[in-house]
Amino acid sequence: MRILVTFAVDAEFAPWRKLGRLRSRTAGHLEVFNAEIGRASVDFVVTGMGAGNASRAAEALMSATKYEFCISAGFAGALSEKHRIGDILVAEGVQQLGGSKTLWCSRNLTHAAKGDGAKQVRLFLTSDHVIRTIEEKKRLAAFAGAVDMESFGVACVAEAHGIPVVAIRVISDTTDRDLPVRIDTMIDERGRLNLGGVVRGIVRHPLQIPALIRLGRESRRAAEALANFLDAFIGKVSCSLEAGPPAELKEAAAQ
């Protein structure tokens, strides 16, 4: 069984590097990491930020490999005050901010994630920019439980290839404060954090250094929570699918 897990940035993937059981290969410009979890061979890829980068990476891998299912994973910004740093959310569907099309995730994988302790929400919104202010979050609160920048792009490619997809995200930003500076000005054209951009942001906004330090600390905690959840979730689901029953998980390959 092959499973694909996508992340946007290395900070989301970092806890997996500590496991010491990863193998790597290249696929075009992508570095793909592989680990055996449960009864599954799991490919991890860091796509870069944004739906465009995510969809290009997903296309490159899904066109070359038949995956049992795909997980769009990583950080998300909460759009509800109920969600706190480190909370794991799973979405019934994903929608692009400003669009009308909803792509529905595998119902059974969503239910399985909820059964493992994830908070189920109706939608994740995929934005083309970082939603950083309290005002922006309030405006979007009526439409979705959380916001990210990649899930819709990954889901579009998965749908085209007939691969079940589930969006599982960890909250790294809450509704009660603005994000420090403009994080999306600190990335390069491939969606990777750019050291020069980070330095320029700090120089221009030195008073926000404590907030940046706090963001880094909370992001590490969130990434570790997500890694722990996914490790257990993938192991459990892979064993269930390989064994046959329960039927509700077996159906995931068709939904």
C-alpha angles and dihedrals in degrees: 000000000000123000128184122212119188128200128180102216137018092248088068092050098039098099091060091060089064093061093078094214101096127118120196137209135167126246107185106304091341127100109214121197122203133199135170110239119175104318095332135096103220125201117202122195132180104216104182125249122303137044092268094057091042094051094047092052093045091049092051092053101036092050090055102038135040107229125194089219142335132231120207100207140170141080126340135185116237118240093185127061088225091074120081136186110293096020113139114224130189121194129217088211145353130230134184114244107257093014131105101213118101121198111204120219124225104290094212096047088049091052091047091053090048089050089055091055106274117139109244117223131179098237147004114209118218111213129193090222138034111276099221111156131076089233093055091049092051091052092054098041093093093057107047147002096240143357132230137160105235117034097089091051092051092045092052091056093044090052091051090053095043093243119145112241136194127188113219117174138171122222111246098161129042133208098248100074143034121252112249114260121327107309092188090064088063097065133086129231091278093054097255125136109264116213092210091054091049092051092048090050092052093047092051095044108030092157089065095060093101090051091050091050090050090048091053092049093048092045091055090051091048093048091052091050090051093048092051091049096047093046091056095038096051092045092052097043094045092053092046093051094046091049093052108229141088087081095206090065094042088059090062090086089063101041 
